[in-house]
Amino acid sequence: VLWMGVDAPDALADLKSRIDLNLRARGIPHETRKYAPHVTTARLRHVERGEIAQFMQAHNLYRSRTIRAESFILYESLYGVKDSRTEQRYVPVAEYPLLPQ
C-alpha cells in the first residue's frame, strides 16, 4: 500500500474522537490503532521494490492545496475473488454532512 500522510487540523482529530465515542456507545468495534490521517494512493502487487523507491523519491515532497470537506462518506471494505484474483471493493454505506464553521 502506498499512502500519503496528511497534515490534519485539530478538527479532524476531534471528528475521529466523536466517531469513536458514538461507535463505542452503540457497541460497535472501532479502530484501535493510533490515528494516522492519510490518503491511500495505490495498492501495488508485482512491482519491484526499486521501482517503488524511485517513485517515492521523485514524489516525496508532494504538497496539495488545502481541501475543504463538506461531508464524509462511510465506506465498507469488501474482499472477494474475481477471475481467480483477490480484489478489494469499497462500497458507500452512508454520507454525513459536516457542519459549516
N, C-alpha and C positions, 0 to 999 in steps of 0.2 A: 504494500500500500504506500502510495506517495501522497503526502499531505503537506499543507502549508499552515503554520501556526498563525493565529490571529491576535493582534493587539486589541484586546477587548475592554470596553469601558466597564465600570463597576455595575452599570445597569444590566449587563449581560450575566454577570455572576449572580446578581440579585434575582434575575429571572430564573436561572438554573436552580437556585435555592428554593424559590417558591414552587417550582415544578416538583422538586424532590419532596417538599413538605406535603403537597397535595397527593402525590403518589403514596407516600407513607400513610397518610390519613385514610386512604382507600385500600390499604393492604396490598398495593401493587409493588412488586420489586423494582428498584431503580438502580442506576449505575452507581457503583461504589468506588470506582477508580477516581483518582484526582481529576478534577475538571480541567480539560485542556481544549479551549476553543480552537477549532481548526476547520479547514475546508479540504475534503478528500478530493484529490485531483486525478488519481489513477489507481487502478488495481492491476498490477503487472504480473504476467506469467510468461515464462520462457524468454526472459530478457536478460542479457548478460549484465552482471554487476558493473562492469566497466562502462557500459552504455548509460546505466542509471547514474553512476558517479559523474560522468561527463555532463549529463543533462542538469544535474543538481548544481554542479559548479558553474555552469553557464547561466543558471537562473536563480541562484540563491539570494540575490539582492532584490528580487521582485517586490514591488510595493504597488498596491492598488489604491484607488481613491477611497474615501470613506463612503460606506454604503448605508443608507437609511432604510431600516426594515420596518415595514408597516404591518406585517403579520409573520407568523411562522407556521410551518406545516409539520405535523407529526407523521412520520413515516414508519411503516412496518417493514423490516428487512426479512425477505423470504429467500430461502435457499432451495435449489432444486437441481434436477439433472435434465438437460435437453440435448439431444443428439450425442449422448454419452459424454457430455461436458457438464461440469458443475457450473451453475450460474447463480448469480445473486440479483434479485429484483427488489426495488423499493416501491412500496405501494402506499399512496397517501391515505391516511386514516381520518385526519381532521385538520382544519385550518383555524388558527386562533389569531384574531386581530390584536395588535399591540396598541396600547393607549397612546395618544399623542402627548408629547411632553411640552 
